[in-house]
């Protein structure tokens, strides 16, 4: 990027700037005429100049020129008008000039705005492009929030200035010069006065504003640092709360805000001082015009029309002049911002653009060997991580890197994955320096995964297939309206210098995953998820998800088949009592009182939570049936039992896991509530307190909580009330609840509720696990396992994947790596958070998967447990940043060296 902002703007918008400058030049003609016309109106029809005789007439719009050799050339002879007609005709011309000048301004300002937005888009893209080409070490030195702040906020003024960069000085300068020339033409002395005041303003004000630039730069830097600090607080909130340092953070933020306040206050003081002086100088000139111009008019050296025209022209002089001075300050301000941003993004060793050039196809490799030649690695502080390592890993070889913590194996893996660049020496891939190879080679033939897995906000599927999205391989299909927008978007992207790739196209490289179609890819995904033992987690997410029948019609249509098959399987295995089903005329003892009463799933917000407790029909129904009093008594008893049993237990006691109707921190609240309500009649209890008590009843399950509060008579009464509730349900609420029905698919229920239409019995502690296992087998047998797994893959992982556990993120990261058919896999302790048994199982499964594929890739795996190294062809042993041993598992054990110590 150019070092000067004006150079950057000119180089990228030259054609547009030339066009708008031409428009500005043309606009000066009607602008000048609008100054001269008031003089003609005052001197002519108003004062009668040229209309001295009775019935005198003048030519209107007579257009003629005296040309050499041709004499007078008449373009339009004009129209003869009397004094009154001339007044109205000239006034209409004046109005026409006002409209023309306004239209010129409208076009120029609109064009400038579009030009500025295009360049803002270009510069933001250029900066993000630079971020994508930063060397690895740069990401450890800068804060992401500060970079984001620069791209989002600090370059914003550059876009606004782009349209004004050349147009404003031309337009404003032209307007000021036109007004000044007009004044000089009318009277030399008044012109000299105007020019003198303009010179004083142009000399003093810009020099005073230099201080504003310094303060503005300081404000920008402190605001950027504050943005980075806020980002640190957000990312480190758990650490802050763990160590009780929130007030330390408050003190730090308050100090930073104080500095920003001081800078901004000084900025405002100086800004308004400059404004005062500028306004004063601008106000002095009219005083001089009125006094000097009035004197000349009284002496007969200046007519009234000229004086009016001069004063009118001067009214249009301070505005452009002030705007021109403002433009100069803005120019200096944005130049400073531009230089600061460019300096931040001008980094040594940045990747060349050709390295990240788009490639639609993956080039095959003749040689897939990897060699380290006298390789040394260092961190940002200069500390040596690896020293003088030379080794070769042949194509198809499986290699384990072992050693104590920070022994050097992890650093070598990072270097092979291009996460860390060599301090000295080289890494050769296929005989070529890995740093010079394009990413379309290294990024497709070498797959790197580590334990610090980052997930992008989106679905599990988005993150799983992320490594397959190298280039748009199939165009998106658009309807007519969308196609028009796409055509416009392409034209604008081209104007702004952005790439023309279509994000809506199909970017997934199915062949890179060993598939030929999306349907075939689903089989590969299921196999990968099984290998990394993530299938169970995703299946759990799927069965807790509400199924969209429009997207998964096959699952919705066959839900009754799954339901029937599950019941048959339970009966066949003697587990009929594992699930208690919802029946219209019976009470489900394993469901809550609320579920039994409403006997359905809420479709909208009207029948859930606080909305249900305020629903007029529901409240009237509870009163009419007397259930409000009954449920209040039960809730009161529940609260008394809970307070007696759990009131003295610490909040982290495991018993609270069984207390589903009351959270641990609510026990003291209910303790106080009971003291307040004891002895009160039901009618005297406040509505909010009544709701708090009745809420406990709605969440009560007799077999689980066992307070002995539900009798058979009460259960029968609740079933009877259920029928009354639906019989009297008003029309506006008929769609608010979807009743349990074993013969149809329920839109509002999740997949598990749709399959069970009941509740798992609490008599079986492992009931939920057994149901999941049986359901998974049924889905396999019915050919729906992959479709249900796809429902789980629609789960949104949240910002940075925070809705997943660390173990799930690491499994997903490994799956994202393994799903790609790469020549080489560099796996840098990718599942470090898992226990040793699970690590061993996943490692074996992944190696077996590679073997089943038959393409025999190179596998380089950093192991935290040296005992698993026996699964690899060769082992590299590191100690204190050096490669100390290498060989097969048997050979290294015979050497009685460091490897044997690690294994033991």
TORKE-516698 format. One line per field, with one value per residue (C-alpha): chain; x, y, z. Coordinates in steps of 0.02 Angstrom, whole numbers, plus 50000, padded with zeros to 5 digits. Last residue first. Layout:
% residues N
c: [A:...]
c1: [X:...]
c2: [Y:...]
c3: [Z:...]
END
This chain:
% residues 904
c: [A:A:A:A:A:A:A:A:A:A:A:A:A:A:A:A:A:A:A:A:A:A:A:A:A:A:A:A:A:A:A:A:A:A:A:A:A:A:A:A:A:A:A:A:A:A:A:A:A:A:A:A:A:A:A:A:A:A:A:A:A:A:A:A:A:A:A:A:A:A:A:A:A:A:A:A:A:A:A:A:A:A:A:A:A:A:A:A:A:A:A:A:A:A:A:A:A:A:A:A:A:A:A:A:A:A:A:A:A:A:A:A:A:A:A:A:A:A:A:A:A:A:A:A:A:A:A:A:A:A:A:A:A:A:A:A:A:A:A:A:A:A:A:A:A:A:A:A:A:A:A:A:A:A:A:A:A:A:A:A:A:A:A:A:A:A:A:A:A:A:A:A:A:A:A:A:A:A:A:A:A:A:A:A:A:A:A:A:A:A:A:A:A:A:A:A:A:A:A:A:A:A:A:A:A:A:A:A:A:A:A:A:A:A:A:A:A:A:A:A:A:A:A:A:A:A:A:A:A:A:A:A:A:A:A:A:A:A:A:A:A:A:A:A:A:A:A:A:A:A:A:A:A:A:A:A:A:A:A:A:A:A:A:A:A:A:A:A:A:A:A:A:A:A:A:A:A:A:A:A:A:A:A:A:A:A:A:A:A:A:A:A:A:A:A:A:A:A:A:A:A:A:A:A:A:A:A:A:A:A:A:A:A:A:A:A:A:A:A:A:A:A:A:A:A:A:A:A:A:A:A:A:A:A:A:A:A:A:A:A:A:A:A:A:A:A:A:A:A:A:A:A:A:A:A:A:A:A:A:A:A:A:A:A:A:A:A:A:A:A:A:A:A:A:A:A:A:A:A:A:A:A:A:A:A:A:A:A:A:A:A:A:A:A:A:A:A:A:A:A:A:A:A:A:A:A:A:A:A:A:A:A:A:A:A:A:A:A:A:A:A:A:A:A:A:A:A:A:A:A:A:A:A:A:A:A:A:A:A:A:A:A:A:A:A:A:A:A:A:A:A:A:A:A:A:A:A:A:A:A:A:A:A:A:A:A:A:A:A:A:A:A:A:A:A:A:A:A:A:A:A:A:A:A:A:A:A:A:A:A:A:A:A:A:A:A:A:A:A:A:A:A:A:A:A:A:A:A:A:A:A:A:A:A:A:A:A:A:A:A:A:A:A:A:A:A:A:A:A:A:A:A:A:A:A:A:A:A:A:A:A:A:A:A:A:A:A:A:A:A:A:A:A:A:A:A:A:A:A:A:A:A:A:A:A:A:A:A:A:A:A:A:A:A:A:A:A:A:A:A:A:A:A:A:A:A:A:A:A:A:A:A:A:A:A:A:A:A:A:A:A:A:A:A:A:A:A:A:A:A:A:A:A:A:A:A:A:A:A:A:A:A:A:A:A:A:A:A:A:A:A:A:A:A:A:A:A:A:A:A:A:A:A:A:A:A:A:A:A:A:A:A:A:A:A:A:A:A:A:A:A:A:A:A:A:A:A:A:A:A:A:A:A:A:A:A:A:A:A:A:A:A:A:A:A:A:A:A:A:A:A:A:A:A:A:A:A:A:A:A:A:A:A:A:A:A:A:A:A:A:A:A:A:A:A:A:A:A:A:A:A:A:A:A:A:A:A:A:A:A:A:A:A:A:A:A:A:A:A:A:A:A:A:A:A:A:A:A:A:A:A:A:A:A:A:A:A:A:A:A:A:A:A:A:A:A:A:A:A:A:A:A:A:A:A:A:A:A:A:A:A:A:A:A:A:A:A:A:A:A:A:A:A:A:A:A:A:A:A:A:A:A:A:A:A:A:A:A:A:A:A:A:A:A:A:A:A:A:A:A:A:A:A:A:A:A:A:A:A:A:A:A:A:A:A:A:A:A:A:A:A:A:A:A:A:A:A:A:A:A:A:A:A:A:A:A:A:A:A:A:A:A:A:A:A:A:A:A:A:A:A:A:A:A:A:A:A:A:A:A:A:A:A:A:A:A:A:A:A:A:A:A:A:A:A:A:A:A:A:A:A:A:A:A]
c1: [50444:50407:50498:50649:50654:50650:50794:50914:50918:50964:50857:50698:50748:50770:50602:50505:50591:50721:50767:50861:50927:50837:50875:50771:50798:50759:50676:50643:50592:50500:50476:50346:50213:50094:50233:50232:50080:50193:50270:50116:50108:50126:50161:50097:50174:50072:50121:49973:49941:49805:49719:49573:49572:49747:49703:49550:49657:49773:49622:49546:49712:49735:49554:49568:49735:49676:49519:49622:49746:49613:49569:49632:49783:49678:49775:49949:50023:49948:50044:49953:50034:49966:49793:49621:49527:49407:49554:49585:49406:49387:49539:49463:49296:49379:49474:49317:49221:49355:49358:49169:49059:48955:49119:49158:49250:49083:48942:48945:48779:48702:48662:48779:48653:48522:48651:48673:48487:48510:48664:48571:48415:48445:48315:48445:48565:48426:48378:48556:48568:48399:48453:48610:48518:48384:48517:48603:48441:48392:48557:48479:48326:48186:48180:48078:48111:47968:47840:47806:47972:48022:47947:48013:48187:48175:48122:47939:47860:47823:47748:47747:47592:47518:47582:47497:47551:47456:47529:47494:47482:47381:47213:47255:47160:47013:46986:47024:46867:46874:47063:47068:46919:47010:47166:47060:47004:47186:47231:47087:47146:47319:47241:47142:47296:47387:47529:47622:47729:47890:47974:48074:48102:47954:47836:47890:47867:47902:47723:47713:47865:47786:47636:47746:47827:47660:47576:47718:47694:47505:47515:47444:47286:47167:47275:47261:47420:47486:47656:47681:47825:47925:47898:47961:48119:48164:48112:48244:48374:48342:48349:48540:48538:48413:48235:48121:48257:48328:48421:48581:48561:48609:48785:48826:48897:48777:48831:48697:48605:48442:48440:48324:48221:48216:48167:48032:47956:47960:47877:47743:47707:47702:47575:47466:47480:47441:47278:47231:47266:47185:47015:46942:46873:47027:47151:47043:47031:47221:47246:47122:47200:47380:47495:47574:47582:47677:47801:47857:47773:47596:47590:47772:47729:47717:47707:47720:47576:47483:47450:47408:47527:47672:47639:47634:47803:47823:47875:47703:47615:47431:47304:47167:47265:47414:47593:47714:47816:47983:48099:47949:47948:48130:48117:48232:48093:47977:48107:48141:47955:47937:48087:48020:47853:47932:48052:47906:47806:47953:47961:47884:47979:48146:48116:48054:48218:48228:48042:48010:48122:48171:48177:48344:48378:48393:48519:48630:48643:48682:48820:48899:48882:48960:49114:49217:49360:49337:49147:49146:49255:49143:48986:49067:49120:48942:48874:49000:48916:48753:48842:48920:49078:49167:49347:49353:49462:49343:49201:49287:49159:49150:48974:48926:48849:49018:49034:49212:49231:49381:49376:49452:49311:49247:49255:49158:49028:49004:48993:48866:48757:48757:48720:48575:48502:48526:48436:48284:48281:48310:48486:48582:48752:48903:49002:49185:49209:49385:49475:49328:49376:49458:49296:49197:49192:49175:49024:48949:48961:48865:48926:49047:49221:49304:49482:49572:49720:49756:49842:49796:49896:49849:49983:49934:49795:49867:50044:50001:49862:49960:50093:50268:50404:50399:50400:50567:50560:50621:50447:50425:50587:50603:50749:50891:50892:50757:50628:50448:50315:50135:50193:50120:50293:50358:50219:50262:50446:50397:50289:50432:50554:50567:50429:50357:50459:50490:50400:50371:50288:50314:50203:50287:50186:50308:50477:50521:50696:50798:50911:50886:51012:50925:50743:50649:50785:50734:50730:50588:50467:50504:50650:50671:50829:50830:50994:50894:50722:50654:50479:50444:50294:50383:50286:50146:49974:49906:49743:49619:49530:49682:49662:49826:49884:50070:50050:50007:50180:50177:50236:50417:50421:50257:50172:50000:50036:50131:49984:49864:49973:50003:49816:49772:49900:49838:49660:49701:49804:49666:49533:49629:49642:49458:49411:49510:49418:49251:49288:49332:49180:49067:49159:49136:48950:48897:49032:48939:48780:48878:48961:48794:48709:48854:48851:48664:48683:48807:48990:49096:48948:49022:48878:48909:49095:49057:48930:49057:49189:49073:48960:49103:49219:49086:49048:49235:49247:49122:49234:49382:49276:49207:49384:49442:49295:49315:49499:49454:49316:49439:49569:49446:49369:49538:49595:49436:49463:49641:49593:49443:49551:49675:49534:49460:49628:49637:49456:49493:49642:49545:49400:49521:49592:49412:49377:49531:49442:49560:49427:49322:49464:49520:49343:49331:49493:49424:49307:49434:49565:49444:49411:49599:49617:49478:49558:49724:49634:49551:49720:49797:49653:49648:49836:49819:49675:49778:49921:49801:49713:49880:49903:49738:49817:49927:49779:49682:49814:49867:49704:49609:49732:49732:49542:49539:49662:49568:49404:49485:49572:49406:49320:49455:49447:49259:49134:49264:49359:49199:49166:49345:49324:49158:49233:49390:49286:49177:49328:49421:49269:49246:49428:49476:49322:49340:49518:49512:49327:49263:49400:49377:49223:49310:49464:49354:49306:49487:49501:49335:49320:49495:49583:49464:49483:49673:49655:49532:49649:49789:49962:50125:50067:49980:50138:50240:50148:50193:50045:49968:49787:49809:49869:49711:49613:49701:49671:49488:49467:49554:49442:49279:49329:49374:49201:49116:49211:49167:48984:48984:49076:48951:48806:48890:48928:48754:48665:48781:48750:48564:48570:48665:48535:48390:48465:48502:48319:48263:48376:48306:48130:48181:48251:48086:47982:48078:48085:47895:47877:47998:47936:47999:48071:48131:48307:48403:48480:48649:48702:48880:48957:49111:49171:49356:49382:49225:49105:48973:48782:48648:48495:48406:48283:48288:48230:48068:48020:47831:47861:48045:48180:48179:48366:48407:48238:48292:48195:48189:48374:48494:48420:48383:48548:48646:48551:48601:48788:48813:48699:48795:48956:48875:48795:48972:49061:48961:49061:49223:49142:49081:49258:49325:49196:49260:49443:49412:49318:49460:49595:49506:49635:49797:49724:49662:49824:49926:49814:49837:50026:50131:50059:50000]
c2: [47668:47728:47894:47805:47686:47835:47919:47776:47590:47557:47399:47500:47613:47465:47388:47549:47587:47724:47897:47968:48134:48262:48422:48555:48497:48314:48247:48067:48030:47864:47758:47640:47692:47592:47562:47750:47727:47699:47871:47959:48144:48095:48212:48123:48128:48024:48006:47947:47768:47795:47631:47709:47563:47606:47787:47727:47604:47748:47850:47708:47671:47854:47865:47714:47767:47942:47872:47765:47906:48033:48170:48349:48319:48266:48352:48314:48398:48297:48326:48228:48207:48167:48229:48151:48274:48200:48175:48359:48410:48252:48304:48476:48398:48287:48436:48541:48400:48381:48569:48566:48639:48797:48892:48846:49012:49103:48976:48793:48802:48628:48582:48432:48356:48352:48272:48132:48101:48084:47973:47855:47844:47679:47587:47467:47609:47712:47562:47537:47721:47710:47558:47648:47809:47714:47622:47785:47866:47715:47699:47734:47625:47654:47834:47777:47865:47979:47966:48003:47909:47947:48120:48164:48111:48210:48373:48419:48570:48484:48326:48181:48074:47915:47920:48090:48210:48372:48521:48680:48860:48813:48808:48965:49094:48974:48969:48807:48751:48567:48567:48618:48508:48356:48399:48429:48245:48190:48304:48232:48056:48102:48181:48022:47915:48020:48140:48214:48066:48169:48049:48169:48052:47935:48083:48206:48391:48531:48600:48586:48697:48832:48837:48912:49049:49089:49116:49230:49336:49341:49398:49277:49336:49217:49068:49110:49159:49059:49031:49143:49255:49115:49008:49148:49170:48986:48994:49128:49030:48875:48974:48971:48781:48781:48717:48603:48487:48439:48282:48377:48468:48307:48326:48466:48621:48743:48684:48587:48661:48703:48541:48425:48548:48679:48550:48472:48642:48697:48535:48555:48733:48672:48539:48666:48789:48651:48614:48798:48833:48669:48729:48687:48862:48947:48849:48875:49062:49072:48970:49075:49239:49187:49268:49106:49040:49195:49178:49007:48935:48935:49098:49082:48972:48787:48725:48537:48430:48353:48520:48436:48290:48399:48519:48379:48320:48157:47987:47954:47977:47998:47907:47948:48025:47906:47968:47822:47761:47701:47571:47466:47368:47323:47136:47142:47104:47228:47366:47323:47326:47496:47563:47494:47578:47747:47732:47688:47836:47951:47892:48044:48167:48081:48073:48254:48321:48499:48536:48426:48538:48429:48504:48458:48357:48196:48281:48348:48174:48103:48232:48180:47994:48018:48108:47951:48008:47857:47861:48042:47997:47854:47960:48099:47979:47913:48091:48131:48005:48101:48266:48193:48107:48070:48037:48193:48287:48225:48316:48484:48592:48768:48757:48933:49058:49137:49184:49235:49401:49463:49643:49789:49907:49927:49737:49708:49835:49747:49577:49640:49712:49545:49454:49572:49537:49349:49361:49437:49308:49156:49104:48940:48944:48902:48744:48723:48883:48863:48791:48739:48562:48613:48694:48532:48495:48679:48710:48543:48584:48742:48921:49029:48971:48838:48854:48699:48725:48537:48537:48494:48507:48435:48438:48403:48531:48681:48642:48637:48767:48861:48899:48831:48955:48922:48733:48742:48616:48435:48359:48457:48531:48615:48735:48793:48942:49032:48920:48980:48923:48884:48817:48644:48567:48709:48678:48492:48532:48646:48509:48386:48505:48449:48568:48435:48274:48183:48096:48125:47973:47936:47843:47828:47841:47962:47965:48070:48142:48211:48357:48454:48589:48666:48667:48783:48913:49069:49222:49308:49274:49087:49000:48857:48779:48659:48589:48519:48451:48335:48287:48159:48179:48167:48171:48271:48289:48466:48504:48592:48759:48856:49028:49119:49113:49098:49218:49359:49349:49305:49442:49425:49600:49682:49835:49818:49927:50052:50060:50096:50234:50311:50310:50387:50526:50556:50554:50699:50798:50786:50825:50982:51032:50994:51101:51246:51217:51206:51373:51449:51370:51445:51611:51655:51624:51770:51870:51853:51923:52068:52101:52087:52207:52330:52313:52344:52495:52581:52603:52761:52876:52943:52867:52698:52709:52744:52603:52483:52537:52524:52381:52284:52311:52251:52104:52058:52060:51916:51788:51837:51813:51647:51581:51643:51561:51397:51388:51413:51283:51151:51194:51165:51011:50928:50967:50882:50733:50708:50720:50604:50475:50478:50459:50315:50225:50251:50192:50037:49992:50023:49918:49778:49782:49778:49621:49533:49402:49260:49147:49292:49371:49202:49166:49338:49316:49327:49472:49563:49543:49612:49762:49791:49784:49912:50022:50015:50072:50215:50269:50269:50366:50497:50525:50549:50671:50770:50788:50834:50963:51046:51066:51161:51326:51323:51287:51435:51570:51570:51532:51649:51791:51760:51760:51924:52002:51935:52009:52178:52176:52134:52277:52392:52330:52344:52242:52138:52108:52045:51926:51864:51828:51735:51630:51597:51538:51427:51357:51326:51237:51132:51096:51076:50966:50859:50802:50713:50745:50579:50487:50582:50484:50320:50373:50420:50236:50177:50191:50107:49934:49893:49979:49909:49733:49748:49809:49669:49537:49589:49600:49509:49328:49348:49429:49271:49172:49292:49399:49353:49336:49499:49581:49527:49598:49764:49760:49716:49863:49976:49919:49935:50108:50147:50095:50190:50348:50338:50310:50460:50568:50523:50568:50732:50779:50733:50827:50977:50988:50971:51113:51225:51188:51221:51387:51433:51402:51512:51652:51626:51641:51803:51868:51831:51905:52069:52074:52057:52206:52316:52271:52124:52097:51917:51866:51858:51688:51628:51792:51800:51973:51987:51833:51877:51880:51832:51950:51844:51851:51788:51901:51815:51961:52113:52273:52374:52554:52586:52757:52801:52763:52572:52546:52559:52555:52529:52364:52311:52337:52383:52265:52119:52136:52141:51986:51895:51916:51796:51658:51673:51622:51463:51426:51420:51339:51178:51138:51132:51022:50900:50891:50858:50719:50634:50651:50579:50430:50388:50405:50306:50176:50269:50436:50369:50280:50432:50546:50428:50431:50277:50177:50000]
c3: [51597:51422:51449:51524:51376:51259:51350:51317:51355:51173:51165:51191:51046:50928:50973:50945:50780:50762:50819:50967:51031:50921:51016:51101:51279:51238:51083:51029:50850:50832:50677:50606:50733:50846:50974:51010:51122:51274:51247:51313:51266:51085:50939:50783:50609:50486:50303:50202:50144:50013:50064:50154:50275:50336:50372:50468:50567:50617:50670:50772:50859:50907:50964:51079:51151:51187:51269:51388:51425:51473:51349:51362:51249:51099:50958:51026:50871:50729:50567:50432:50261:50088:50134:50113:50224:50353:50471:50503:50540:50645:50748:50775:50821:50950:51020:51029:51113:51247:51278:51299:51162:51175:51175:50994:50969:50973:50974:50921:50828:50812:50631:50648:50769:50631:50515:50642:50624:50436:50457:50574:50467:50377:50483:50554:50595:50675:50779:50841:50891:50979:51080:51138:51178:51276:51376:51420:51476:51582:51675:51845:51802:51928:51868:51718:51554:51503:51366:51185:51165:50985:50975:51148:51092:50929:51011:51026:50939:50773:50846:50721:50730:50803:50982:51010:51146:51123:51031:51129:51066:50912:51000:51099:50994:50982:51170:51266:51359:51311:51320:51503:51549:51478:51580:51735:51728:51716:51863:51965:51930:51993:52148:52185:52160:52289:52250:52400:52454:52461:52342:52231:52083:52093:52134:52000:52046:51922:51918:52107:52131:52020:52138:52274:52171:52088:52257:52310:52152:52176:52358:52487:52575:52484:52528:52713:52801:52950:52873:52720:52778:52859:52704:52590:52695:52676:52494:52464:52564:52453:52289:52277:52267:52124:52151:52051:51986:52157:52103:52061:52227:52316:52243:52368:52281:52367:52542:52638:52787:52696:52597:52692:52794:52655:52524:52635:52676:52492:52436:52570:52512:52332:52378:52468:52323:52198:52287:52304:52119:52070:52126:51956:51926:51996:51888:51734:51767:51780:51621:51523:51581:51541:51669:51734:51556:51496:51641:51581:51427:51358:51260:51201:51053:51015:51195:51206:51268:51412:51498:51664:51651:51593:51737:51866:51803:51707:51776:51853:51686:51734:51626:51502:51358:51376:51386:51393:51541:51474:51550:51604:51441:51462:51434:51284:51159:51244:51230:51048:51007:51089:50993:50828:50855:50891:50745:50630:50699:50665:50485:50403:50513:50479:50291:50287:50359:50294:50284:50437:50546:50693:50868:50944:51102:50999:50885:51024:51100:50928:50912:51077:51036:50864:50933:50962:50850:50736:50749:50693:50545:50490:50505:50404:50266:50252:50243:50105:49991:50007:49976:49818:49755:49919:49969:50076:49951:49817:49902:49890:49981:49910:49839:49787:49907:49947:49763:49721:49629:49726:49787:49690:49737:49557:49533:49693:49634:49467:49551:49677:49537:49446:49609:49644:49473:49499:49667:49581:49441:49552:49591:49574:49658:49552:49589:49638:49739:49810:49961:50070:50125:50289:50348:50332:50519:50564:50454:50505:50690:50651:50650:50747:50700:50806:50869:50930:51045:51048:50879:50699:50538:50370:50235:50053:50047:50138:50081:49896:49879:50012:49883:49916:49966:50152:50127:50036:49895:49888:49902:50062:50126:50295:50306:50417:50531:50631:50549:50542:50665:50618:50450:50494:50484:50595:50721:50724:50753:50899:50976:50964:51048:51230:51282:51399:51396:51234:51094:50908:50828:50643:50520:50350:50190:50108:50194:50345:50337:50481:50526:50687:50729:50880:50931:51047:51066:51161:51048:51141:50998:51001:50917:50794:50721:50573:50506:50358:50402:50268:50217:50079:49967:49798:49634:49711:49632:49603:49689:49576:49584:49641:49718:49751:49932:49895:49749:49870:49952:50135:50252:50308:50382:50431:50359:50439:50591:50483:50361:50504:50576:50404:50365:50532:50508:50330:50396:50513:50387:50258:50387:50433:50251:50222:50371:50295:50130:50222:50303:50134:50050:50184:50203:50017:49986:50094:50007:49842:49918:49994:49826:49732:49853:49834:49644:49639:49753:49637:49683:49660:49695:49856:49955:49871:49912:50095:50102:50027:50155:50306:50252:50174:50323:50445:50329:50341:50530:50548:50460:50569:50725:50664:50636:50805:50894:50797:50843:51026:51005:50945:51077:51220:51137:51111:51287:51351:51233:51294:51477:51453:51365:51509:51635:51535:51547:51734:51756:51653:51763:51923:51860:51815:51992:52054:51953:52022:52127:52071:51994:51935:51837:51769:51708:51628:51530:51353:51393:51500:51364:51234:51346:51354:51164:51143:51275:51180:51022:51116:51186:51012:50932:51069:51053:50865:50890:51016:50892:50751:50859:50895:50707:50705:50755:50602:50486:50563:50550:50366:50274:50389:50359:50171:50161:50257:50133:49981:50044:50078:49906:49821:49913:49850:49670:49652:49550:49458:49620:49703:49557:49565:49752:49726:49587:49691:49839:49728:49636:49797:49867:49709:49672:49856:49881:49725:49754:49922:49954:49886:49979:50142:50197:50159:50257:50406:50428:50427:50616:50654:50576:50514:50659:50789:50718:50732:50911:50953:50880:50995:50920:50958:50951:50783:50713:50747:50613:50470:50417:50248:50306:50402:50241:50151:50297:50266:50078:50106:50224:50099:49956:50052:50108:49928:49869:50010:49964:49779:49821:49936:49810:49673:49787:49836:49655:49593:49731:49717:49528:49559:49685:49564:49430:49550:49609:49427:49383:49528:49464:49289:49363:49448:49283:49196:49338:49337:49146:49138:49255:49156:48982:48883:48708:48682:48634:48470:48514:48453:48377:48309:48304:48195:48103:48078:48267:48366:48453:48542:48555:48674:48702:48847:48874:48760:48842:48838:48879:48887:48963:48956:49085:49073:49043:49230:49315:49496:49514:49330:49294:49435:49565:49447:49353:49517:49580:49417:49433:49579:49506:49343:49433:49503:49333:49259:49408:49384:49226:49326:49458:49325:49254:49429:49446:49289:49335:49508:49436:49317:49451:49588:49643:49605:49662:49829:49871:49820:49926:50074:50065:50105:49961:50000]
END
